[in-house]
Amino acid sequence: MATKADDNRYSHVKYNQTKYGISALRDALGWGIDIDWDGNGYFDGVNEGDRLLKISIDRGRTNYLRPRGDGFETVRTGIVKLTFDNGDGRYDAWNTSSPLYPNVTYGRDVRIRVRDNSTGTIRNVFYGVISNIEPIGYGADRKVIITVEDGWRYLREYTARVQLTINTFPNDACDAVLDYIGWPARWGRNLDNSSDIISYWWASGSKLAGEEMEDLANSFLSYFFITADGKARYVFRQSVADSVLSLDEDVLLKDISNPQPWLYSRNIVRIKTHPKIAANSGTIWEMQNSDSIIQAGGTFVIWANYSYDGVPVPAKNVLPPEGGVDWTANTDSAGNGTDKTSSVTLTFTDFGDTAKLVFVNNDANAVYIIDPKIRGEAIYEPNNVDITYPTNPVGVVQPREMILDLQWQQDFNVSKDFVDVIGPYMAALHLFPAIKIENRPSLQFLPELFDVITLSVAALGVSSISFRVGGISHESLSTPQAILTTFYLEPFISSSGFWIWDTASDFNDTTVFGW
């Protein structure tokens, strides 16, 4: 978002900085909380952080797999709870004396940044929109809790419909979904270019935009999330990033949690692939035995859903219905009266898996539309394919299965290579530690979701192991100066093994994975 004043003031609330005993007070953090109260697309430089009493921030995911192992855990909608001093009624929507009146409402953009006052470094922490304003208390002790949610909320409120495209890159598909729902330009987007190709892709309008984005990312073992500065972010699996941070026991709190080894271990991995092919041109929609009447000068609108063998499908090379061939108009519902096809005009719009037909009767008499139909090449799934590790899972002792239903993975060979790598990896035991840091802002606010960090914890037998940051939580303790940060870490194997193929013989072409 453009700003009217980039050099915002930051709040300076002091706190006792050590966990044990008394120590000198210092200004550790400066919170910059900008709210576009008037909704004009600009921040005006007023820092609400001066009134901040309490803050909690949650982004990403805290678990790696869904409880039943049926796919990766969903990235949750990022959420912030801001507690402000409201003694003067500044945040009371009913208070006509408030300098914010009448703009205290939901849906306003919020940008949250933090400054490490020891170094002057400013970090983005969160960007979203207000979803709730909850006044609490009375009189001079009044407070308010303002809830802010990131762009995931927007993605999970609107369905997406995009026309069928052929040989599409996942990042281009993400762009198309964002365009359809009107993703605000001021929020931004950062979508990695991908070499993956989806033979046939479309968005039917039956799923939320957020689901479409997750399906695109998961189908190619990539990532989609909302960044700390509000951007829609697609990370291609081949984007192998360097570690942004190294952490060890000297900077971590002792409260390190680590799930039991079997929680994420899976000795059977099943990947479901969905190959799609084009049928020969034929009828993809037909309305038989219709007696739809259009009065003189009237209009008749039909929404047609394409199908193949009774299954909804998209289609390519769809032909606009031709009068006298694909439909007729007649003064009799059975077609035994006077032919009026030439007196009726049809406007046809193809939406990929649906079409809109608008018939206009220009005749002086009422007419019936007889048996309209649409022809095209249906894109259908002859059968889906399950690929497993091991290839014959029968007899696996104490089976624990991981199922990846890759909605947009249409290449059997790619899925085979996926399972050959994921299978042995998931059958082994891996650490998923949740680590905590306090009073170290240079470390707490540096990593972004799914950044790579390096961890060394002798107590866990971890020595310079790389992990992805799957989830991030920040919570104020005594004041907003005392922040407890939790990183939820997921295994990441760099060039030493996991997603790396070095020769064409390993994966049809030269492919580097960084997932």
C-alpha positions, 0 to 999 in steps of 0.5 A, a space after each residue: 500500500 502506498 503511504 502518506 508518511 513512511 517514517 512513522 513514529 513507534 511506541 516506546 513501552 518499557 519492561 523488565 527485560 530479564 527473566 530472573 531478578 531485576 535489571 535496568 529498563 530499556 526501550 527494546 521494541 517500537 511498534 508501528 501500527 498503521 490503520 487506514 481508517 478512512 479507507 482511502 488506500 493510504 496510511 496517514 502516519 498516525 501510529 496506533 502503537 502508542 496506545 497498544 497494551 497487548 498483542 498476539 499474532 498467529 500465522 502459518 500452521 502448527 502441524 505438518 500433516 492433517 490428523 488422518 494423514 490425508 494431505 498437508 495441513 492447511 495454512 490457516 488464516 493469519 490473525 492478530 489480536 490488538 488490545 488498545 487503551 480506549 479510555 477516551 473512546 477513540 475506538 468507540 464507533 458510537 462516539 461522535 467526539 472520536 477523531 476517527 468518527 465515523 470510520 471506526 469499522 471493519 474492513 480497514 487495512 492494517 499494517 503492523 511493523 516492529 523496530 528493534 531499537 537497539 539496531 534501528 532495524 524495521 521488520 514487517 510483522 503482519 498485514 491484513 484487514 480489521 474483522 472485528 472491534 470489541 470494546 471492553 470495560 467502562 470509563 477511564 479503564 475502557 479498552 478495545 480488542 481489534 482483530 485483524 486477519 490477513 489475505 487468507 480471509 479474503 481468499 476464503 470468502 469468494 469462489 473463483 471461476 476461470 475459463 479452461 486454459 491449456 498448458 498453464 503454469 501454476 503461477 499463471 493459474 494463481 494469477 488468474 484466480 487472484 485477478 478473478 476475485 479482485 485481489 487488491 493491487 495495494 496488497 501485492 503478489 509475489 508468485 515464483 515462475 514455475 516450470 510445471 505445466 498443467 495440461 488442462 486447468 480451470 476453476 469451476 466456481 465450486 471452490 473458494 479461491 483459497 482452496 484453489 490456491 492450496 490445490 495448485 501449490 500442493 499438486 506441485 509440492 510447492 507453497 502458497 501463503 500470505 507474507 508478513 507485508 500482505 502479498 500473495 506468495 507462491 513458492 515454487 518447489 525448485 526455489 531452494 533458499 539459503 538459511 536465513 538464520 542459525 539458532 542454538 541452545 544459547 538463544 532458545 528457551 528451554 521449553 522446546 516441544 517435539 512430537 513423538 517420532 511416530 506422529 508424522 511417520 508414514 510407512 505407506 505413501 499414496 499419491 492420487 494423480 488425475 490425468 485428463 484427456 480431450 474427447 472427440 467433439 460431441 454434444 456436451 450439453 443438451 436440453 431435451 423436451 423443452 417447452 420454454 416459451 419466449 413472448 414477443 420481444 422477450 428474452 430467455 436465459 439459460 445457464 448450461 453446465 457441460 458434462 461427459 457421461 453424466 459427469 460435469 466437465 470443462 470443454 475446449 473448442 466449444 462451438 456457438 450453437 447454430 440456429 437450425 442445427 443446434 436449436 430451432 424456434 417454433 410457434 408450437 412446442 413440439 415443433 409442428 408449427 411455423 419455424 421462427 428460428 430466423 426471428 430469434 437471436 442467440 448470444 452465447 458466452 463460453 465460461 469453460 465448464 459452463 455457458 450462458 445462452 441468451 435467446 431474444 425473440 424478435 418476432 411479433 408472436 410467442 415462440 418456443 425454443 426447441 432442443 438447444 444443445 452445445 457441442 465441443 471437446 469435453 476434457 474428462 478424467 478417464 480414471 485417476 491413478 494411485 501410486 504407492 510406496 512401497 509399490 505393494 503395501 500389502 503386508 506392511 506391519 502397522 500401516 500408517 498411510 499418508 495420502 496426497 490427492 494432487 488435484 492438478 497433477 496430471 502426469 503419472 511419471 511426475 507423481 511416480 518420482 514424487 512418491 519415490 522420494 516422499 515414500 522413503 523419507 516419510 517412512 523414516 523418523 524426523 524432528 518437528 520441533 517447536 522452539 521459543 525465543 524471548 527478548 531477541 528481536 533481531 532473531 524473533 522477527 527475521 524469518 518469514 513463513 517457510 523460510 529455511 533456518 538452521 537449528 542446533 540443539 544438542 539435547 535433541 541430537 540436532 546439529 546444524 539441521 535445516 528446517 522450514 518455518 511452518 508457523 509463527 506466533 508472537 505473544 506479548 507477556 507483561 507488555 508489548 515489549 516482552 514478546 514470546 515468539 514460537 517457531 513451528 519447524 518442519 523438516 527441510 533437506 537441502 542439496 544433501 538429499 531430499 528434493 534433489 535430482 542432479 541428472 536427467 536420468 533421475 527425473 526425465 529432465 534436470 530438476 531441482 526440488 526445494 520443498 
